[in-house]
């Protein structure tokens, strides 16, 4: 039978985050991050956790593209592609070069 204290520990552990450890961080980088944290009145741990949480909320490029494509209301362009524009320009240039000069 579990005790009340054991249930409290299990509840506490369920609310805790996971441990993330970063190795081989340059000393200058660590010092700079500590300075930024201190200027915000935070510990380095709190500052780094907030940075990671903020970054994790930024959607991945694939997610953005997927959302755009899922909207279904995209207007398709009738403009020529860049390859078509280049091909036309090259053809026009060749016509000018190959055209005999008039006296």
C-alpha positions as CSV (number, residue, x, y, z in Angstrom):
1,X,0.0,0.0,0.0
2,X,1.3,3.4,-0.9
3,X,1.7,6.0,1.8
4,X,0.5,9.6,1.5
5,X,4.1,10.8,1.4
6,X,4.8,8.4,-1.5
7,X,1.8,9.7,-3.5
8,X,3.0,13.3,-2.9
9,X,6.5,12.4,-4.2
10,X,4.9,10.8,-7.3
11,X,2.8,13.8,-7.9
12,X,5.8,16.1,-7.5
13,X,7.8,14.0,-10.0
14,X,4.9,14.1,-12.5
15,X,5.0,17.9,-12.4
16,X,8.8,18.1,-12.8
17,X,10.4,18.7,-16.2
18,X,13.1,16.5,-17.6
19,X,16.8,17.2,-17.2
20,X,18.7,18.6,-20.2
21,X,22.4,18.7,-20.0
22,X,24.6,20.5,-22.5
23,X,28.3,19.7,-22.6
24,X,31.3,21.4,-24.2
25,X,29.9,24.9,-24.0
26,X,32.6,27.5,-24.5
27,X,33.4,29.4,-21.3
28,X,32.8,32.7,-23.0
29,X,29.4,31.6,-24.1
30,X,28.5,30.4,-20.6
31,X,29.7,33.7,-19.1
32,X,27.7,35.8,-21.6
33,X,24.6,33.8,-20.8
34,X,25.1,34.2,-17.1
35,X,25.5,37.9,-17.5
36,X,22.3,38.1,-19.5
37,X,20.5,36.1,-16.9
38,X,21.8,38.2,-14.1
39,X,20.7,41.4,-15.9
40,X,17.2,40.0,-16.0
41,X,17.4,39.0,-12.3
42,X,17.3,35.3,-13.2
43,X,19.4,32.3,-12.5
44,X,21.2,30.8,-15.5
45,X,18.9,27.8,-15.3
46,X,15.7,29.9,-15.4
47,X,17.1,32.0,-18.3
48,X,18.0,29.0,-20.3
49,X,14.7,27.2,-19.6
50,X,12.8,30.3,-20.9
51,X,15.0,30.4,-24.0
52,X,14.2,26.8,-24.7
53,X,10.5,27.2,-24.0
54,X,10.3,30.2,-26.3
55,X,12.2,28.5,-29.1
56,X,10.1,25.4,-28.8
57,X,7.0,27.4,-29.6
58,X,8.4,28.6,-32.9
59,X,6.8,26.4,-35.6
60,X,9.1,24.3,-37.8
61,X,9.3,25.3,-41.5
62,X,7.5,22.1,-42.4
63,X,4.6,23.0,-40.1
64,X,4.3,26.5,-41.6
65,X,4.3,25.2,-45.1
66,X,1.7,22.5,-44.2
67,X,-0.6,25.1,-42.6
68,X,-0.3,27.3,-45.7
69,X,-1.1,24.4,-48.0
70,X,-4.0,23.2,-45.8
71,X,-5.7,26.6,-46.1
72,X,-6.6,25.8,-49.7
73,X,-7.3,29.4,-50.6
74,X,-3.9,30.1,-52.2
75,X,-3.9,32.1,-55.4
76,X,-1.9,30.4,-58.1
77,X,0.4,32.7,-60.0
78,X,0.0,33.2,-63.7
79,X,3.4,35.0,-63.9
80,X,6.1,33.1,-65.8
81,X,8.7,31.3,-63.7
82,X,12.2,32.7,-63.4
83,X,13.4,29.9,-65.8
84,X,10.9,31.0,-68.4
85,X,11.9,34.6,-68.1
86,X,15.6,33.7,-68.5
87,X,14.8,31.5,-71.5
88,X,12.9,34.3,-73.2
89,X,15.6,36.8,-72.5
90,X,18.3,34.5,-73.9
91,X,16.2,33.8,-77.0
92,X,15.7,37.5,-77.6
93,X,19.4,38.1,-77.2
94,X,20.3,35.4,-79.7
95,X,17.8,36.8,-82.2
96,X,19.6,40.2,-82.0
97,X,23.0,38.6,-82.3
98,X,22.0,36.4,-85.2
99,X,20.1,39.1,-87.1
100,X,22.1,40.5,-90.0
101,X,23.0,44.1,-89.6
102,X,21.3,46.5,-92.0
103,X,23.5,48.9,-94.0
